Amino acid sequence: MRQRSGLLNRAWLAVIGLVVLLAGIVAALIALGLLARIMTAIGIGLAVPVTSSKVLGSGVGAFFDQPVVVVAVGLLGVILGVIGLAWLMAQIPRTNAAKPFRLQDDAARGLTICRADVLTDAVEADAERLLGVADASAVLRGTARQPELTLKVTVNDRTDIQRLLHSLQAETAARLVSAMETPLKHLAVQVDVTTSRHTADRITI
Amino acid sequence: MSRTDARSNKLRRRPARTTPASIVSVVVLAVGVGLVWLTVLRLLNGRWPRFLGAVHEWLATLTWGSTITVAISLAAVAVGLILLFCAWKPGQPNAIVLHVDRSGTTAESIEFVMTRRSVARLAAGRADLVDGVDSVSATVRSRRITLSVKSQSEQRSQLADMVTDRVREALQGVGLQPMPKITTTVHTQQL
């Protein structure tokens, strides 16, 4: 029901993984003395460090004392901090529900605004009346002209699931379509099974 | 970024890699905050903090061929491979699609799914109803359901066949698509 940032995570993990892997490979080739041999074999005349040379050059201290470098380090820190924080915040699952629907044809005649949760409360109550449904939750997305309904129903393990899904289509979703006076662009239903044998007002024996 | 455009994603999805992403994002955030803090100290005091000088002195003694350098570079290769593996490996989908008759539907597109955990509960619940089964646990992957049954019966293969048939009948009634292969193993418990 809630949406996560799977594509973003995989993209950034791939980019960072590739950068770290390449840096590690180059460092390992230098450390093992192989990079110089590979460069010579390929015919590239670039100067590369040898195993006996220092990792840090002698001018590193003076380089980092320059004012422009100090500011650059600070800016880099800010950029990395913002990226890290934004990426961390993106891990929070979001409902991404629709904003309030505007249900008027012509604004000059008046405004009719309907919050999505008013409709989803009705859909949930409607779904929970169906036989075998222990709990239901709904999210409405999209627009007033192209609504998208996502429904999660929790049923017990003896429920006739095919009949339930047919009822959800033919009755619950149909009543929402009638109320909104527009067909659904997308209907998604997730069925969860519980081993509990009771609902608030019914016990299955 | 999680969507903010009020559009639906598919219910059946691959793992979002939230755990490795959270770890790496915390590391990036910590590095960023650290760099900002060091810069502020440098600007206030006119020189870098003393502990950085000690780090610089230690790094200045390192050569490319030293053991520590080799170890760090190999560790970087390992970390890079792990991150690439996390990004590339699709992982098991969280749910299985249900085939449903579209008659009576009022939507342009539909998606009906059941989570793998729920399929496991359903399979275990139906298997538990078979006479002779004491307890059962079920593991569900996208194309295979594995049932582990404990029983006091010595007729393990017959019991396994009965459990498999009962669970297959239940899952066919649900409409799983594709229908996973069911494997049942019966363990006889000694009294």
Interface residues (C-beta under 8 A of the other chain):
Chain A: M1 Q3 R4 S5 G6 L8 N9 R10 A11 W12 L13 A14 I16 G17 L18 V19 V20 L21 L22 A23 G24 I25 A27 A28 I30 A31 L32 G33 P49 V50 T51 S52 S53 K54 V55 L56 V60 G61 F64 V70 V71 V73 G74 L76 G77 V78 I79 L80 G81 V82 I83 G84 L85 A86 W87 L88 A90 Q91 I92 P93 R94 N96 A97 A98 K99 R141 G142 T143 E148 L149 T150 D157 R158 D160 I161 Q162 L165 H166 Q169 A170 A173 A174 V177 P183 L184 K185 H186 L187 A188 V189 Q190 V191 D192 V193 T194 T195
Chain B: M1 S2 R3 T4 D5 A6 R7 S8 N9 K10 L11 R13 R14 P15 A16 R17 T18 P20 A21 S22 V24 S25 V26 V27 V28 L29 A30 V31 G32 V33 G34 L35 V36 W37 L38 T39 V40 R42 L43 W48 H56 L59 A60 T61 L62 T63 W64 G65 S66 T69 V70 I72 S73 L74 A75 A76 V77 A78 V79 G80 L81 I82 L83 L84 F85 C86 A87 W88 A95 L98 V100 D101 R102 G104 T105 T106 A107 E108 S109 I110 E111 F112 V113 M114 T115 R117 S118 V119 R121 L122 G125 R126 G173 V174 G175
